[in-house]
Amino acid sequence: MKMNWKRKLIGGLSLTTAMFIFQACYGTPQDFGLDLLIEGQVKAKTTGLPVKGIKVYVVELPNYLFTDSDGKFSFYTQSAETITVKFEDIDSSDNGSFIDRDTVITGATESVYLDIVLKGK
């Protein structure tokens, strides 16, 4: 009788462990195909050189990132009919002073590459 109880306990733990391993390997379903990759580069109009430290974000969302030392940026966002991406210079003392710029993306399906040129103030 005691042996039967132990066997059921070990069987239940084995099943739970197998389910956990399956979840860890294959994960949960994602929303594949619904995301849009936005990438590009920001350059200064006067010099044509890349600008680092420009804040890049989708206006409707709270997340943001900064351009790297080559002025490049890349992020995923949810697809929509129109997406407004804002480029904002918040550290004007480090890389010069630039006028903020908004770019509206319409009709994009999978990815968009933006070449952004910022004018100096």
Phi and psi restraints in degrees (value plus and minus 20) as a CYANA .aco file:
   2 LYS   PHI     -84.6   -44.6
   2 LYS   PSI     -54.5   -14.5
   3 MET   PHI     -84.0   -44.0
   3 MET   PSI     -59.0   -19.0
   4 ASN   PHI     -84.1   -44.1
   4 ASN   PSI     -59.8   -19.8
   5 TRP   PHI     -85.0   -45.0
   5 TRP   PSI     -63.3   -23.3
   6 LYS   PHI     -86.3   -46.3
   6 LYS   PSI     -59.2   -19.2
   7 ARG   PHI     -83.3   -43.3
   7 ARG   PSI     -62.0   -22.0
   8 LYS   PHI     -85.4   -45.4
   8 LYS   PSI     -60.4   -20.4
   9 LEU   PHI     -83.0   -43.0
   9 LEU   PSI     -67.6   -27.6
  10 ILE   PHI     -85.6   -45.6
  10 ILE   PSI     -59.4   -19.4
  11 GLY   PHI     -82.4   -42.4
  11 GLY   PSI     -62.4   -22.4
  12 GLY   PHI     -85.1   -45.1
  12 GLY   PSI     -61.9   -21.9
  13 LEU   PHI     -85.9   -45.9
  13 LEU   PSI     -57.5   -17.5
  14 SER   PHI     -84.8   -44.8
  14 SER   PSI     -63.3   -23.3
  15 LEU   PHI     -83.6   -43.6
  15 LEU   PSI     -63.0   -23.0
  16 THR   PHI     -82.8   -42.8
  16 THR   PSI     -61.5   -21.5
  17 THR   PHI     -84.4   -44.4
  17 THR   PSI     -62.8   -22.8
  18 ALA   PHI     -82.8   -42.8
  18 ALA   PSI     -60.6   -20.6
  19 MET   PHI     -85.9   -45.9
  19 MET   PSI     -59.1   -19.1
  20 PHE   PHI     -84.3   -44.3
  20 PHE   PSI     -63.3   -23.3
  21 ILE   PHI     -83.8   -43.8
  21 ILE   PSI     -62.7   -22.7
  22 PHE   PHI     -79.0   -39.0
  22 PHE   PSI     -65.0   -25.0
  23 GLN   PHI     -82.9   -42.9
  23 GLN   PSI     -61.2   -21.2
  24 ALA   PHI     -86.9   -46.9
  24 ALA   PSI     -56.5   -16.5
  25 CYS   PHI     -97.4   -57.4
  25 CYS   PSI     -63.5   -23.5
  26 TYR   PHI    -124.9   -84.9
  26 TYR   PSI     -32.4     7.6
  27 GLY   PHI      46.0    86.0
  27 GLY   PSI    -189.9  -149.9
  28 THR   PHI    -120.4   -80.4
  28 THR   PSI     137.8   177.8
  29 PRO   PHI     -80.1   -40.1
  29 PRO   PSI     120.4   160.4
  30 GLN   PHI    -129.0   -89.0
  30 GLN   PSI     150.9   190.9
  31 ASP   PHI    -112.7   -72.7
  31 ASP   PSI      35.2    75.2
  32 PHE   PHI     -75.9   -35.9
  32 PHE   PSI     117.3   157.3
  33 GLY   PHI      70.1   110.1
  33 GLY   PSI     -29.1    10.9
  34 LEU   PHI    -120.8   -80.8
  34 LEU   PSI     -23.6    16.4
  35 ASP   PHI    -120.0   -80.0
  35 ASP   PSI     133.4   173.4
  36 LEU   PHI    -140.8  -100.8
  36 LEU   PSI     107.7   147.7
  37 LEU   PHI    -108.1   -68.1
  37 LEU   PSI     103.1   143.1
  38 ILE   PHI    -135.9   -95.9
  38 ILE   PSI     102.2   142.2
  39 GLU   PHI    -162.4  -122.4
  39 GLU   PSI     144.4   184.4
  40 GLY   PHI     149.0   189.0
  40 GLY   PSI    -183.8  -143.8
  41 GLN   PHI    -162.6  -122.6
  41 GLN   PSI     123.2   163.2
  42 VAL   PHI    -130.2   -90.2
  42 VAL   PSI     109.5   149.5
  43 LYS   PHI    -148.5  -108.5
  43 LYS   PSI     137.3   177.3
  44 ALA   PHI    -103.4   -63.4
  44 ALA   PSI     117.6   157.6
  45 LYS   PHI     -86.6   -46.6
  45 LYS   PSI     -60.0   -20.0
  46 THR   PHI     -91.5   -51.5
  46 THR   PSI     -60.0   -20.0
  47 THR   PHI    -124.3   -84.3
  47 THR   PSI     -43.9    -3.9
  48 GLY   PHI      57.6    97.6
  48 GLY   PSI     -14.8    25.2
  49 LEU   PHI    -108.5   -68.5
  49 LEU   PSI     132.7   172.7
  50 PRO   PHI     -83.6   -43.6
  50 PRO   PSI     129.5   169.5
  51 VAL   PHI    -137.0   -97.0
  51 VAL   PSI     101.7   141.7
  52 LYS   PHI    -114.4   -74.4
  52 LYS   PSI     138.6   178.6
  53 GLY   PHI      61.3   101.3
  53 GLY   PSI      -4.5    35.5
  54 ILE   PHI    -105.9   -65.9
  54 ILE   PSI     109.7   149.7
  55 LYS   PHI     -96.9   -56.9
  55 LYS   PSI     105.8   145.8
  56 VAL   PHI    -141.4  -101.4
  56 VAL   PSI     109.5   149.5
  57 TYR   PHI    -179.9  -139.9
  57 TYR   PSI     137.9   177.9
  58 VAL   PHI    -104.7   -64.7
  58 VAL   PSI     108.6   148.6
  59 VAL   PHI     -76.3   -36.3
  59 VAL   PSI     -58.4   -18.4
  60 GLU   PHI     -98.6   -58.6
  60 GLU   PSI     -27.8    12.2
  61 LEU   PHI    -139.1   -99.1
  61 LEU   PSI     133.1   173.1
  62 PRO   PHI    -102.3   -62.3
  62 PRO   PSI     -35.1     4.9
  63 ASN   PHI     -98.0   -58.0
  63 ASN   PSI     129.8   169.8
  64 TYR   PHI    -170.6  -130.6
  64 TYR   PSI     147.4   187.4
  65 LEU   PHI    -167.2  -127.2
  65 LEU   PSI     152.4   192.4
  66 PHE   PHI    -138.2   -98.2
  66 PHE   PSI     129.1   169.1
  67 THR   PHI     -87.4   -47.4
  67 THR   PSI     128.5   168.5
  68 ASP   PHI    -104.2   -64.2
  68 ASP   PSI    -190.4  -150.4
  69 SER   PHI     -85.3   -45.3
  69 SER   PSI     -39.6     0.4
  70 ASP   PHI    -115.6   -75.6
  70 ASP   PSI     -12.2    27.8
  71 GLY   PHI      55.3    95.3
  71 GLY   PSI      -8.7    31.3
  72 LYS   PHI    -112.5   -72.5
  72 LYS   PSI     134.2   174.2
  73 PHE   PHI    -166.6  -126.6
  73 PHE   PSI     137.7   177.7
  74 SER   PHI    -182.2  -142.2
  74 SER   PSI     110.9   150.9
  75 PHE   PHI    -180.3  -140.3
  75 PHE   PSI     140.9   180.9
  76 TYR   PHI    -124.1   -84.1
  76 TYR   PSI     125.2   165.2
  77 THR   PHI    -164.6  -124.6
  77 THR   PSI     147.9   187.9
  78 GLN   PHI     -92.9   -52.9
  78 GLN   PSI     121.0   161.0
  79 SER   PHI     -88.9   -48.9
  79 SER   PSI     124.9   164.9
  80 ALA   PHI    -175.2  -135.2
  80 ALA   PSI     146.6   186.6
  81 GLU   PHI     -82.5   -42.5
  81 GLU   PSI     -64.6   -24.6
  82 THR   PHI    -151.9  -111.9
  82 THR   PSI     117.3   157.3
  83 ILE   PHI    -149.4  -109.4
  83 ILE   PSI     107.7   147.7
  84 THR   PHI    -122.6   -82.6
  84 THR   PSI      98.8   138.8
  85 VAL   PHI    -126.4   -86.4
  85 VAL   PSI     110.0   150.0
  86 LYS   PHI    -129.6   -89.6
  86 LYS   PSI     119.3   159.3
  87 PHE   PHI    -138.2   -98.2
  87 PHE   PSI      99.4   139.4
  88 GLU   PHI    -151.4  -111.4
  88 GLU   PSI     108.6   148.6
  89 ASP   PHI    -109.7   -69.7
  89 ASP   PSI      89.3   129.3
  90 ILE   PHI    -127.2   -87.2
  90 ILE   PSI     -30.0    10.0
  91 ASP   PHI    -143.0  -103.0
  91 ASP   PSI      38.3    78.3
  92 SER   PHI     -77.2   -37.2
  92 SER   PSI     -40.5    -0.5
  93 SER   PHI     -95.0   -55.0
  93 SER   PSI     -46.6    -6.6
  94 ASP   PHI    -101.6   -61.6
  94 ASP   PSI     -60.7   -20.7
  95 ASN   PHI    -146.2  -106.2
  95 ASN   PSI      -1.3    38.7
  96 GLY   PHI      78.3   118.3
  96 GLY   PSI    -196.5  -156.5
  97 SER   PHI    -141.5  -101.5
  97 SER   PSI     102.3   142.3
  98 PHE   PHI    -143.1  -103.1
  98 PHE   PSI     130.5   170.5
  99 ILE   PHI     -98.7   -58.7
  99 ILE   PSI     115.2   155.2
 100 ASP   PHI     -82.3   -42.3
 100 ASP   PSI     131.7   171.7
 101 ARG   PHI    -159.8  -119.8
 101 ARG   PSI     119.2   159.2
 102 ASP   PHI    -129.2   -89.2
 102 ASP   PSI     121.0   161.0
 103 THR   PHI    -148.4  -108.4
 103 THR   PSI     109.7   149.7
 104 VAL   PHI    -123.2   -83.2
 104 VAL   PSI     106.9   146.9
 105 ILE   PHI    -126.3   -86.3
 105 ILE   PSI     108.8   148.8
 106 THR   PHI    -149.0  -109.0
 106 THR   PSI     121.6   161.6
 107 GLY   PHI      52.2    92.2
 107 GLY   PSI      -5.3    34.7
 108 ALA   PHI     -98.5   -58.5
 108 ALA   PSI     122.9   162.9
 109 THR   PHI    -131.9   -91.9
 109 THR   PSI     -69.9   -29.9
 110 GLU   PHI    -137.8   -97.8
 110 GLU   PSI     -67.6   -27.6
 111 SER   PHI    -172.2  -132.2
 111 SER   PSI     135.6   175.6
 112 VAL   PHI    -158.6  -118.6
 112 VAL   PSI     115.9   155.9
 113 TYR   PHI    -133.6   -93.6
 113 TYR   PSI     106.9   146.9
 114 LEU   PHI    -134.2   -94.2
 114 LEU   PSI     106.6   146.6
 115 ASP   PHI    -121.2   -81.2
 115 ASP   PSI      88.0   128.0
 116 ILE   PHI    -126.1   -86.1
 116 ILE   PSI     111.2   151.2
 117 VAL   PHI    -137.5   -97.5
 117 VAL   PSI     100.1   140.1
 118 LEU   PHI    -121.2   -81.2
 118 LEU   PSI     116.0   156.0
 119 LYS   PHI    -105.9   -65.9
 119 LYS   PSI     126.3   166.3
 120 GLY   PHI     -96.1   -56.1
 120 GLY   PSI     137.2   177.2
